[in-house]
Amino acid sequence: MVGNFDYLRAQCLAEALEFLDEERENCRVLAGGTDLLVLIRRSIESPAHLLDIKALPEARRFEYTRGAGLLIGAAVTVNQIAQLPVARKKYPALADAAGVLGTHQVRNRATLAGNICNASPGADLAPPLLVFEAWVQVKSLTGSREIPIDEFFAGVKKTVLRPDELVTGVYLPDPGDGDRSVYMKQGRVKGHDLAVAGVAVRLTESKKLCIAVSALAPAPLRLRQLEERLNVVGINPATAEQAAQEVEQYIRPISDVRASAEYRKHLAAVLLKRAIRQCEGGGKNV
């Protein structure tokens, strides 16, 4: 590996926060490392300090409490999420997204916290977190805060985290019974390609639609205005078609090496229509 940096494998949260506070100017946090280590190897990133949080007890918490929700620590791997029965039952869109992120080997290392902190516009796990209205748990020496996931992203590769703050976990409220959801994505090739477009749809027990997308704007995005238009009239046989016809008004796709903006608009409509119809028909958790 190319790179010359100080490395600390923190054994407790206090040690991690003190190190991060002292070295905040040029310190990167290592959880899974599937993005960071590649960037270091390519000399795109050159941190002076590397803080490994995989041994922190708080970062390894992974528990569901009925009526409260699911807590996913910052060091929990994507494969752990994909394979958790309660995730497949209660949060199927999240399990869907976890199951299609990278290869099996990558999912054994990658973490949910790393996926959102990387803040890629195409982050697979972000749309499910958005429709489930997750909270990001953050700590520093000066205190702690919980950030709603739809306030966490600040742009391409940017979040609202301060340099001295550490994500310890992500919390998803309990959706209750009768909740349906799905995540669908399209890449350039079948398998572990990055998303050209990703769509998460949730149909709550009260029959309200929640919609979020990735790779269709500068950051993962909850389409609240579109939701409001659809939910005003309620779910009916024409809802999926209406959503597909209107979705391009609420997204800002770009043209790049993976796809044109026009193709991404087309995919957004196709995936959204399919996802809504699947939720209407029973979803993955029925």
C-alpha positions as CSV (number, residue, x, y, z in Angstrom):
1,M,0.0,0.0,0.0
2,V,1.2,3.5,-0.9
3,G,1.0,5.9,2.0
4,N,2.8,7.1,5.1
5,F,0.5,7.7,8.0
6,D,0.1,7.3,11.8
7,Y,-2.3,4.4,12.5
8,L,-4.4,3.9,15.7
9,R,-6.8,1.0,16.3
10,A,-8.9,2.5,19.0
11,Q,-10.0,0.2,21.8
12,C,-12.6,2.5,23.3
13,L,-14.7,5.4,22.3
14,A,-12.9,7.9,24.5
15,E,-9.6,7.0,22.9
16,A,-11.0,7.4,19.4
17,L,-12.6,10.8,20.1
18,E,-9.5,12.1,21.7
19,F,-7.3,11.1,18.7
20,L,-9.8,12.5,16.3
21,D,-10.0,15.8,18.2
22,E,-6.2,16.1,18.3
23,E,-5.6,15.1,14.6
24,R,-8.7,16.5,13.0
25,E,-6.9,18.5,10.3
26,N,-5.7,15.4,8.4
27,C,-7.3,12.3,9.9
28,R,-9.5,9.7,8.2
29,V,-11.7,7.2,9.9
30,L,-11.4,3.5,8.9
31,A,-14.3,1.2,9.3
32,G,-14.5,-1.1,6.3
33,G,-12.0,0.7,4.2
34,T,-13.3,-0.5,0.8
35,D,-13.2,3.0,-0.6
36,L,-10.6,4.7,1.5
37,L,-7.9,2.1,1.1
38,V,-8.3,2.1,-2.6
39,L,-7.9,5.9,-2.7
40,I,-4.8,5.8,-0.5
41,R,-3.3,3.1,-2.7
42,R,-3.9,5.3,-5.8
43,S,-2.5,8.3,-3.9
44,I,-5.8,10.2,-4.3
45,E,-6.0,10.4,-0.6
46,S,-3.0,11.0,1.6
47,P,-4.1,11.3,5.2
48,A,-1.5,11.8,7.9
49,H,-3.5,9.9,10.4
50,L,-5.8,6.8,10.2
51,L,-8.2,6.0,12.9
52,D,-9.5,2.4,12.9
53,I,-12.8,2.1,14.8
54,K,-13.6,-1.6,14.1
55,A,-12.8,-2.6,17.7
56,L,-15.1,-0.1,19.4
57,P,-18.0,-1.8,21.2
58,E,-20.3,1.0,20.2
59,A,-19.5,0.5,16.6
60,R,-20.2,-3.2,16.7
61,R,-23.7,-2.9,18.1
62,F,-26.4,-4.4,15.9
63,E,-29.7,-4.9,17.5
64,Y,-33.4,-4.6,16.9
65,T,-36.0,-3.6,19.6
66,R,-39.6,-4.1,18.7
67,G,-41.4,-0.8,18.9
68,A,-38.2,1.1,18.9
69,G,-36.2,0.1,15.9
70,L,-32.9,-1.1,14.4
71,L,-29.5,0.2,15.5
72,I,-26.6,-0.5,13.2
73,G,-23.2,0.3,14.5
74,A,-20.6,2.0,12.4
75,A,-18.5,-1.2,12.1
76,V,-21.3,-3.5,11.1
77,T,-20.7,-5.0,7.7
78,V,-23.1,-4.8,4.7
79,N,-23.3,-8.6,4.6
80,Q,-24.4,-8.7,8.2
81,I,-27.3,-6.4,7.2
82,A,-28.2,-8.3,4.1
83,Q,-28.3,-11.6,6.1
84,L,-30.2,-10.4,9.1
85,P,-33.7,-11.9,9.2
86,V,-35.3,-8.9,10.9
87,A,-33.9,-6.6,8.2
88,R,-35.4,-8.8,5.5
89,K,-38.7,-8.8,7.3
90,K,-39.0,-5.2,8.6
91,Y,-36.7,-3.3,6.3
92,P,-36.7,-5.2,3.0
93,A,-35.5,-2.2,1.0
94,L,-32.4,-1.9,3.2
95,A,-31.8,-5.7,2.8
96,D,-32.3,-5.4,-1.0
97,A,-29.7,-2.6,-1.2
98,A,-27.2,-4.4,1.1
99,G,-27.5,-7.5,-1.1
100,V,-26.6,-5.6,-4.3
101,L,-23.7,-3.5,-3.0
102,G,-20.5,-4.6,-4.6
103,T,-19.3,-8.2,-4.5
104,H,-19.8,-10.6,-1.7
105,Q,-16.1,-10.1,-0.7
106,V,-16.6,-6.3,-0.6
107,R,-19.8,-6.7,1.4
108,N,-17.8,-8.6,4.0
109,R,-15.7,-5.5,4.6
110,A,-17.9,-2.6,3.7
111,T,-20.1,-0.9,6.3
112,L,-23.3,1.1,6.1
113,A,-21.7,4.0,8.0
114,G,-18.9,4.1,5.4
115,N,-21.3,4.0,2.5
116,I,-23.1,7.1,3.7
117,C,-20.0,9.0,5.0
118,N,-18.4,8.5,1.6
119,A,-21.4,10.5,0.4
120,S,-21.4,9.2,-3.2
121,P,-24.5,10.4,-5.2
122,G,-24.9,6.7,-6.1
123,A,-24.7,5.2,-2.5
124,D,-26.9,2.1,-2.6
125,L,-27.8,2.2,1.1
126,A,-28.8,5.8,1.3
127,P,-32.3,5.6,-0.4
128,P,-33.6,2.9,2.0
129,L,-32.3,5.0,5.0
130,L,-34.1,8.0,3.6
131,V,-37.5,6.3,3.2
132,F,-37.2,4.8,6.7
133,E,-36.3,8.2,8.1
134,A,-33.1,7.0,9.8
135,W,-31.0,9.0,12.1
136,V,-27.2,9.2,12.1
137,Q,-25.7,9.0,15.6
138,V,-22.6,11.2,15.9
139,K,-20.2,11.8,18.8
140,S,-17.3,14.2,19.6
141,L,-15.5,15.3,22.7
142,T,-17.9,18.2,23.0
143,G,-21.0,16.1,22.9
144,S,-23.3,14.0,20.7
145,R,-26.1,14.6,18.2
146,E,-28.5,12.7,16.0
147,I,-28.7,13.9,12.5
148,P,-31.8,13.1,10.3
149,I,-30.5,11.2,7.3
150,D,-32.1,13.7,4.9
151,E,-30.0,16.5,6.5
152,F,-26.8,14.4,6.5
153,F,-25.7,14.8,2.8
154,A,-24.4,18.3,1.8
155,G,-23.5,17.6,-1.8
156,V,-21.2,15.3,-3.9
157,K,-18.8,13.6,-1.5
158,K,-19.8,16.0,1.3
159,T,-21.7,15.5,4.6
160,V,-22.5,17.9,7.5
161,L,-20.0,16.1,9.8
162,R,-17.4,18.2,11.5
163,P,-13.8,17.1,11.4
164,D,-13.9,16.2,15.1
165,E,-17.1,14.1,14.8
166,L,-17.4,10.4,14.6
167,V,-20.4,8.4,13.3
168,T,-21.0,5.6,15.9
169,G,-24.2,4.2,14.3
170,V,-27.4,4.6,12.3
171,Y,-30.8,4.2,13.8
172,L,-33.9,3.2,11.9
173,P,-37.3,3.6,13.7
174,D,-39.5,0.5,13.8
175,P,-41.9,0.7,10.8
176,G,-44.5,-1.5,12.5
177,D,-46.4,-4.2,10.8
178,G,-47.9,-4.0,7.4
179,D,-45.1,-1.8,6.1
180,R,-43.8,-2.7,2.6
181,S,-40.6,-1.6,0.8
182,V,-38.2,-2.3,-2.0
183,Y,-35.0,-1.1,-3.5
184,M,-34.2,-1.4,-7.2
185,K,-31.1,-0.3,-9.1
186,Q,-29.7,-0.5,-12.6
187,G,-26.0,-0.7,-13.4
188,R,-24.2,-0.9,-16.6
189,V,-23.6,-4.6,-16.3
190,K,-25.4,-7.3,-14.2
191,G,-23.7,-7.9,-10.9
192,H,-21.6,-5.6,-8.8
193,D,-21.5,-2.5,-10.9
194,L,-22.2,1.0,-9.4
195,A,-25.8,2.2,-9.8
196,V,-26.7,4.2,-12.9
197,A,-30.0,4.8,-11.0
198,G,-31.4,3.5,-7.7
199,V,-34.9,3.9,-6.3
200,A,-36.3,3.0,-2.9
201,V,-40.0,2.9,-2.3
202,R,-41.8,2.4,0.9
203,L,-45.6,2.0,1.4
204,T,-46.4,2.5,5.0
205,E,-49.2,0.7,7.0
206,S,-51.3,3.8,6.5
207,K,-50.8,3.6,2.7
208,K,-48.5,6.6,2.4
209,L,-45.7,6.4,-0.2
210,C,-42.1,7.3,0.6
211,I,-39.7,7.6,-2.3
212,A,-35.9,8.2,-2.4
213,V,-33.3,7.9,-5.2
214,S,-29.6,7.6,-5.8
215,A,-27.4,8.5,-8.8
216,L,-30.1,10.9,-9.9
217,A,-28.9,14.1,-8.1
218,P,-25.7,15.5,-6.5
219,A,-26.6,13.6,-3.4
220,P,-29.1,10.8,-2.4
221,L,-32.5,12.4,-2.4
222,R,-35.9,12.0,-0.8
223,L,-38.6,13.0,-3.2
224,R,-41.0,14.6,-0.7
225,Q,-42.8,16.9,-3.2
226,L,-43.6,13.9,-5.5
227,E,-44.7,11.9,-2.4
228,E,-47.1,14.7,-1.4
229,R,-48.6,14.9,-4.9
230,L,-49.2,11.1,-4.9
231,N,-50.4,10.9,-1.3
232,V,-52.9,13.7,-1.6
233,V,-55.1,11.5,-3.9
234,G,-54.1,8.2,-2.3
235,I,-52.8,5.0,-3.7
236,N,-54.9,3.8,-6.7
237,P,-54.2,1.7,-9.9
238,A,-52.9,4.9,-11.7
239,T,-50.4,5.8,-9.0
240,A,-47.4,4.0,-10.4
241,E,-48.0,5.4,-13.9
242,Q,-48.4,9.0,-12.5
243,A,-45.2,8.7,-10.5
244,A,-43.3,7.5,-13.5
245,Q,-44.6,10.4,-15.7
246,E,-43.7,13.1,-13.1
247,V,-40.5,11.9,-11.5
248,E,-38.1,13.7,-13.8
249,Q,-39.4,17.0,-12.5
250,Y,-37.8,16.2,-9.1
251,I,-34.4,14.8,-10.0
252,R,-31.2,16.3,-11.4
253,P,-29.3,13.5,-13.2
254,I,-26.0,14.2,-15.0
255,S,-24.3,12.7,-18.0
256,D,-21.0,10.9,-17.2
257,V,-19.0,7.9,-18.3
258,R,-21.7,5.5,-17.0
259,A,-24.8,7.0,-18.5
260,S,-26.5,10.0,-20.0
261,A,-28.8,12.2,-18.1
262,E,-31.7,11.3,-20.4
263,Y,-31.1,7.6,-19.9
264,R,-31.1,8.1,-16.1
265,K,-34.4,9.9,-16.4
266,H,-35.8,6.9,-18.3
267,L,-34.5,4.5,-15.7
268,A,-35.9,6.6,-12.8
269,A,-39.4,6.3,-14.4
270,V,-39.1,2.6,-15.1
271,L,-37.6,1.6,-11.7
272,L,-40.1,3.8,-9.8
273,K,-43.1,2.3,-11.6
274,R,-41.9,-1.2,-10.9
275,A,-41.1,-0.5,-7.2
276,I,-44.5,1.1,-6.5
277,R,-46.3,-1.8,-8.2
278,Q,-44.3,-4.3,-6.2
279,C,-45.1,-2.6,-2.9
280,E,-48.8,-2.4,-4.0
281,G,-48.7,-6.1,-4.7
282,G,-47.2,-7.1,-1.4
283,G,-43.6,-6.2,-1.4
284,K,-40.7,-8.4,-0.2
285,N,-41.9,-8.7,3.4
286,V,-45.3,-10.3,2.9
